[in-house]
């Protein structure tokens, strides 16, 4: 049978269509199997919302991490007076971040005992240089005290517990160093930041960056240390009323924070994990 006759033969077309169908079906099955394998291998679309470990003891955090198929790794420690010793004070990635199984969560804990660090010399530096230097040495900025001086925001003295402190003096890691700054003999107003929605730590840092001090702090609805850490500012005084809001250099800003309201059952669940 020549080619012309084959093209007219319905059986010829049927046989070839069957062959094409078989090949197409084979490759379709292979594609589906490979796609499923890659989906399972990479856990495509399967993510975990990172729990909030802040305020928890390490043993409890490890239980939660194991339950959620996550890994914890301590990368640093600090010392915060109002936090329980050994509790977690920071984590990365942040709570609520979606990650894949077996992801490592890097955490910072509150030390059981304060390590000693040497106080650097920051007199003569600008405030921002001095703040960065203190933080590099594991120290924090305390109160900002302004005095008449032509060099605005230049550090005139470094103080600790009401006394000048010399370079090289050993203090507890995480201690606050008060700074005496020059007012520049001029305009002593500074922009007032909007602190609404910030944690106490975030608000304190924001105020320091604006050359202001934290005043009285009121935390509502806090049943646990974690609640206190996660409480958010809902009111400040002086109040923020827009981009034109100003405050006096070194002025105090009072804060009111509110923790998310939870029932006793929910609080218990955050502390006692059911295996």
N, C-alpha and C positions, 0 to 999 in steps of 0.2 A: 504494500500500500504506500503510495507516494504521499508527500507532504500535503498536497491539496486535498486528498481524500481523508487524511488524518484530521485535518482541520474541520472537515464536515462530519466526522464521526463523533457522536455524543459520548460514547464510551471513553474516547480519548480525553475529552474535557473532564469527564467525571473522575477518571483516574488521576489526572494532574491536579484537579481541585482538591482531591483527598490528600495528595502528597503535600500540597501547599498548606492545607489545614493542619496536617500533622506537624509540619515544621513550625508553623505559627503557634500551635498549642504547646509544643515542646519548649520553645523560647519563652512563652508567656509563663509557663510553670517555673522555669529556671529564674526568670526575673522576680516572680513573687517570692520564691524561696530565698533568694539573695536579699531582697528587701526586708523580709521578716527577720533574717539572720542579723542584718545590720541594725535593725531596729532594736532587737533584743540585746545585741552586743554593746551598743552605745547607749542603751536605756533612753532612746529617743522619746522625748515628750514626757519622760518620767522624772520629775524633780521633787525635791523636798523643800518645804518652807523652813528656813533655819529658825530654831526655837530661840527664845530670849534667855540666855544663860546668866545674864547680869544679876548679881545679888545672891546667886546660888553657891553652895559649897561645892568643892570639886567632886566629891563622891556622888552627890545628887546629879550634877551636870553630866558625869560620866554615864550614869544610868540612863538619862534621857538621850544622850548622844548614841548609846548602844541601841536603844529602842528605835531610834530614827535612822540607824545605819550611817552615822557620822563619826568622825574622828576628832578628838580634841588635842591640841598641842599648846602648852604654855610657852609663850615667847618673852614674857616680861612680868615684872611685879612692881608694885608701887605701894604706897601706904596712905590710906585715907582714914582719918580719925573716926568718922561716923559710919564706916562700913565694917561689917564683921570680918575678923581676920581669916584669911584663907578663902574668902569669897571672890567671885569673879566680878571684875569692875569694868571690863571692856572686852569686845570680841570683834573679829573680822573673818568672814562677812557679817554684816549687820543683821539683826533679827528681821525675819520676813523675807530675806533674800532667797530666791529659788536656786538650789544647787542640786547636783546629781548625788546619788548614793556614794558613800565612802569619802565624801569631800572632807578635807581637814579644816576645822574651825580653829583659828589662832586666837588665844585668849590671854588676857592680862589679869593677874590675881592680886588681891590685897595681901601684902606680906604679913607673916605672923610677927616678925620682929623687924624693926626698922634698921636698915643698913646705914652706916655712917658715910657721908660724902663731904668733900672739902668745898668750902664756899669760895667761889671765884671772885676776883676783883672786877667789879662792874662800875665803880665810881668813875665818872668822866665819859661813860658811854651814853649813847642815846637810849631812851627807854626801850625801843624795839630791839636794839642790839643787846641790852642788858637782859631783857625778858628771854630772848633766844638763848643766851649764854646760861642763864639759870636753868632753863629747861633741859639743856644739854647735860647739865650736872645733876639732874634728877631733883631739882628744886622748883618751887613755884613762886610767882609774884604774890605778895601779900597786899597790904594796904598801900595806896598811893597818897603821899603827903606832899602838898605843894608849898614851896617857899619862894619869896621874892628873889629872882635871879634873871639875868638877861638871857641865859641859854634855856629856851623853852624845851621842856621834856628831857633835859639833860639830867643824868643821875648825879645828885650832889652827895648823898650818903646812902649806905646800905645798912639796914637795921634788922635786928633779930630780938624779939621779946623786949622791945623798948630800948635796946642799947645798940650802939654802933658795933658792927661785927667786922673783924679783919679778914683779909684774904687768907685762905688756908685753914681757917677754923673748921673743926669737924662738927657737923650737925646731922640730925636724922634725915635720911633720904625722904623727900616729899615735904620737907619743911617749907614754910612760907617766909620769904625775905621781904620786909617792907622797904619801900623805896622813897627817898626824899627827892623830889624833882623841882626843877626851876619852872617858874610860871611865865617867864618871858617878858615880864613887866608890861604886858599888853592884854589883848583880848583873852579872857580866861574861860571862854565858852567852848564847848565841844559838842558835836552832834550826839543826840541821845538815840541809841539803837532801839529797834523794836524787838523785844525779847519774847513775845507771845509764841507759845508752842515749843520753846526750848527747854531742855533739861537744866538742872541747876549747874552742872558742869559746863554746858554750852553757854549758858547765860553769863556765868562768871568770866569765862574766857572772852566773850563778846564785850563785856563791860571793861575788862582790863585793856582790850585793844582800843577802846574808846576813851581811855584815860579816866575811868570811873571805878568806883568801889561798890561791892555788894553790901547792902545794908541788912535789914532784918529779913529773914527767910521763914515763910510759913508754908508747911506742906500739909495738905489735907488728904484724907482718905487713904493714907499709907499704912497698910497692915503689916508689910514686910519690908526688909531692906531693899529688895528688888523694886517694890512699889515706890520707895523714896527716890531711887536712882532714875526710874522711868517717869516720875511725875513731871508734868509740863507746866510752864508758866502760863497763867491765864490773866494775871494782873500785875502791873508794875507801878511804882510811885517814885519819882514823877512819871506821869503817864505819857506814852508815846501818842502824838496826835498827827504825825505826818513827817515828811522829810525835813520840815523846818524846825522840828523839836530840838531844843538845846538844853544842856545842863552845865553846871560849873565844873571845871577841871578838878578831879579828886572828889567830886560829890558822891553821895551814897544813893543807891537805888534799891528800894525795898521790893521784895519779890513774894508773890503768892503763887504757889504751885498746887496742882491737883493731880492725884493719881487716879487712874481709871477705876471706877467703882466696881467692886466684885463681891459676890456672895461668899459666905464662909465656905461653902462647898467648893467653889472655884479656887479659893485660896488654898484649901487643902489639897486640891488636885495639882496645883503648881508646885507643892512641896513633896507630896507623896505620890510617887509614880507607881501605877499598877503594872506589874510585870506581865 
